[in-house]
Each structure stands twice: as structure tokens, then as C-alpha cells.
Amino acid sequence: MPVLRIPTPLRAYTNGQAEVNVTGANVAEALTDLTKQYPAIKPHLFNDDGALRPFVNLFIGENNIKDLQGVDTPIKDGEKIMLIPSIAGG
């Protein structure tokens, strides 16, 4: 089962869980499973039209999925997906 690592600011929406076991053959399916388990996190990851928000970055190992196949990037059993929101400052 793949594992999705949740950053501290979003753990309030996963009952404090730092890692969530998810199912799916690709990133999109894993995110769907995450939002089924924890519906409150969905608006923090997706726009109203269902697209991944631009500030949400997902990494498999050191590779940003935007540099791979996006949400269609395949994932393997036991693989870790890191969710890293962009942080802006001034």
C-alpha cells in the first residue's frame, strides 16, 4: 500500500496523521482515496473544478510529479508520496 506523507499544516484534516496509507495505481487514485478517508482535506488540495491546486506539490522520491506524468504518475506498493504545499512570503 502506498503511503502519503502529510505536512504539518494539513494534519488537522487527517486527524493528526503524518502518514496515511492509501490505495491506487497512480497519484490521482491515491489522492481520491485520501479524500475519501479525510473529506475535509479536499478543498485544500483541489480547486472547485476538481483540478489540483497550483501550490500543491507532490513528490515521489526526489521527483516532482509535475516533471513525471502528473497525477497519472504510477505508484508502487510501499512507495512514499510526499505532499508539500508551496509557501509564499514577502
KEKE-3310 file (N, C-alpha, C; in steps of 0.2 Angstrom, whole numbers, plus 5000, padded with zeros to 4 digits):
npx = (5004:5003:5010:5005:5013:5009:5010:5014:5005:4993:4989:4979:4968:4968:4966:4977:4987:5003:5007:4997:4990:4986:4976:4978:4983:4989:4994:4983:4973:4977:4976:4962:4958:4963:4955:4943:4945:4948:4938:4938:4950:4950:4946:4958:4967:4962:4954:4938:4934:4939:4953:4970:4976:4987:4998:5000:5012:5018:5028:5037:5049:5063:5057:5047:5030:5025:5035:5035:5023:5012:4997:4994:5005:5012:5011:5019:5017:5020:5027:5032:5023:5026:5018:5019:5015:5017:5025:5023:5030:5034)
npy = (4994:5011:5026:5041:5056:5068:5086:5096:5108:5103:5092:5093:5090:5077:5070:5072:5064:5060:5052:5043:5028:5024:5019:5014:5015:5025:5042:5050:5041:5038:5051:5052:5042:5046:5058:5052:5045:5056:5068:5082:5087:5089:5102:5109:5104:5103:5113:5121:5116:5103:5101:5099:5110:5124:5127:5115:5103:5087:5074:5060:5051:5060:5066:5078:5076:5084:5084:5072:5061:5069:5069:5056:5049:5033:5023:5013:4998:5002:5013:5030:5045:5062:5076:5092:5108:5124:5138:5155:5171:5187)
npz = (5000:4995:5004:5009:5014:5025:5027:5041:5042:5036:5044:5053:5046:5044:5055:5063:5058:5052:5041:5029:5024:5008:4994:4977:4959:4953:4956:4956:4959:4972:4978:4978:4986:4998:5000:5002:5013:5022:5020:5023:5019:5006:5000:5002:4993:4981:4967:4964:4952:4952:4949:4954:4965:4961:4970:4977:4979:4974:4978:4972:4979:4975:4965:4957:4954:4943:4934:4930:4926:4930:4939:4934:4936:4939:4954:4966:4977:4994:4991:4994:4995:4995:5001:4998:5002:4993:4999:5002:5004:5010)
capx = (5000:5007:5010:5006:5016:5005:5014:5011:4999:4987:4987:4972:4962:4969:4966:4984:4991:5008:5007:4991:4990:4981:4976:4978:4989:4993:4994:4976:4969:4979:4973:4955:4957:4965:4950:4938:4946:4948:4935:4940:4957:4949:4947:4965:4971:4959:4950:4931:4933:4942:4960:4975:4978:4994:5003:5001:5017:5018:5035:5039:5056:5065:5054:5040:5025:5024:5041:5034:5016:5007:4993:4994:5011:5010:5014:5020:5015:5025:5030:5030:5022:5026:5013:5022:5012:5021:5025:5025:5031:5036)
capy = (5000:5017:5030:5048:5060:5074:5091:5098:5112:5099:5086:5095:5087:5070:5068:5072:5059:5062:5047:5040:5023:5025:5014:5017:5013:5031:5048:5053:5037:5039:5057:5051:5038:5051:5062:5048:5044:5063:5073:5089:5090:5090:5109:5112:5101:5104:5119:5119:5112:5096:5101:5100:5117:5125:5127:5109:5099:5080:5071:5053:5051:5067:5069:5081:5073:5088:5083:5065:5061:5072:5064:5050:5045:5027:5022:5006:4996:5004:5019:5036:5051:5067:5081:5098:5114:5129:5143:5161:5176:5193)
capz = (5000:4995:5009:5008:5019:5026:5030:5047:5042:5034:5048:5056:5042:5044:5062:5066:5055:5047:5036:5028:5019:5003:4988:4970:4955:4951:4961:4956:4963:4979:4981:4978:4992:5004:5001:5004:5020:5025:5016:5025:5016:4999:4997:5002:4988:4974:4966:4963:4946:4953:4947:4959:4966:4959:4975:4979:4975:4976:4976:4973:4980:4974:4958:4957:4949:4938:4930:4928:4922:4933:4943:4931:4938:4943:4960:4968:4984:4998:4989:4998:4991:4999:4999:5000:4999:4992:5004:4999:5009:5007)
cpx = (5004:5006:5010:5008:5012:5009:5010:5005:4992:4985:4981:4967:4963:4970:4973:4989:4996:5009:5000:4992:4985:4982:4976:4984:4992:4991:4986:4972:4971:4976:4965:4953:4958:4958:4943:4938:4945:4945:4937:4946:4956:4950:4954:4969:4968:4955:4943:4930:4937:4950:4964:4977:4985:4999:5004:5006:5017:5024:5034:5046:5058:5062:5047:5036:5024:5029:5040:5028:5010:5003:4992:5000:5009:5014:5014:5018:5021:5029:5028:5029:5022:5022:5017:5019:5018:5020:5027:5026:5034:5041)
cpy = (5006:5021:5037:5052:5066:5080:5093:5103:5109:5093:5087:5091:5080:5067:5068:5067:5062:5058:5044:5034:5024:5019:5017:5015:5019:5036:5050:5048:5037:5045:5056:5047:5042:5055:5059:5047:5051:5068:5080:5092:5091:5097:5112:5109:5102:5110:5116:5115:5105:5096:5102:5107:5118:5125:5120:5105:5092:5077:5063:5052:5059:5070:5072:5078:5077:5087:5076:5065:5064:5068:5057:5046:5039:5026:5015:5005:4998:5010:5025:5042:5057:5073:5088:5104:5120:5135:5150:5166:5182:5197)
cpz = (5000:5002:5007:5014:5019:5029:5036:5047:5040:5038:5052:5052:5041:5051:5065:5063:5051:5041:5035:5023:5014:4998:4982:4966:4952:4957:4961:4960:4971:4982:4982:4985:4998:5005:5003:5011:5025:5021:5017:5022:5009:4996:4998:4997:4981:4973:4965:4957:4946:4951:4954:4959:4964:4964:4979:4975:4978:4973:4977:4973:4979:4968:4959:4952:4943:4932:4927:4923:4925:4938:4940:4932:4941:4949:4962:4975:4988:4997:4993:4994:4996:4997:5002:4997:4998:4997:5001:5005:5006:5011)
residu = (MET:PRO:VAL:LEU:ARG:ILE:PRO:THR:PRO:LEU:ARG:ALA:TYR:THR:ASN:GLY:GLN:ALA:GLU:VAL:ASN:VAL:THR:GLY:ALA:ASN:VAL:ALA:GLU:ALA:LEU:THR:ASP:LEU:THR:LYS:GLN:TYR:PRO:ALA:ILE:LYS:PRO:HIS:LEU:PHE:ASN:ASP:ASP:GLY:ALA:LEU:ARG:PRO:PHE:VAL:ASN:LEU:PHE:ILE:GLY:GLU:ASN:ASN:ILE:LYS:ASP:LEU:GLN:GLY:VAL:ASP:THR:PRO:ILE:LYS:ASP:GLY:GLU:LYS:ILE:MET:LEU:ILE:PRO:SER:ILE:ALA:GLY:GLY)
# end
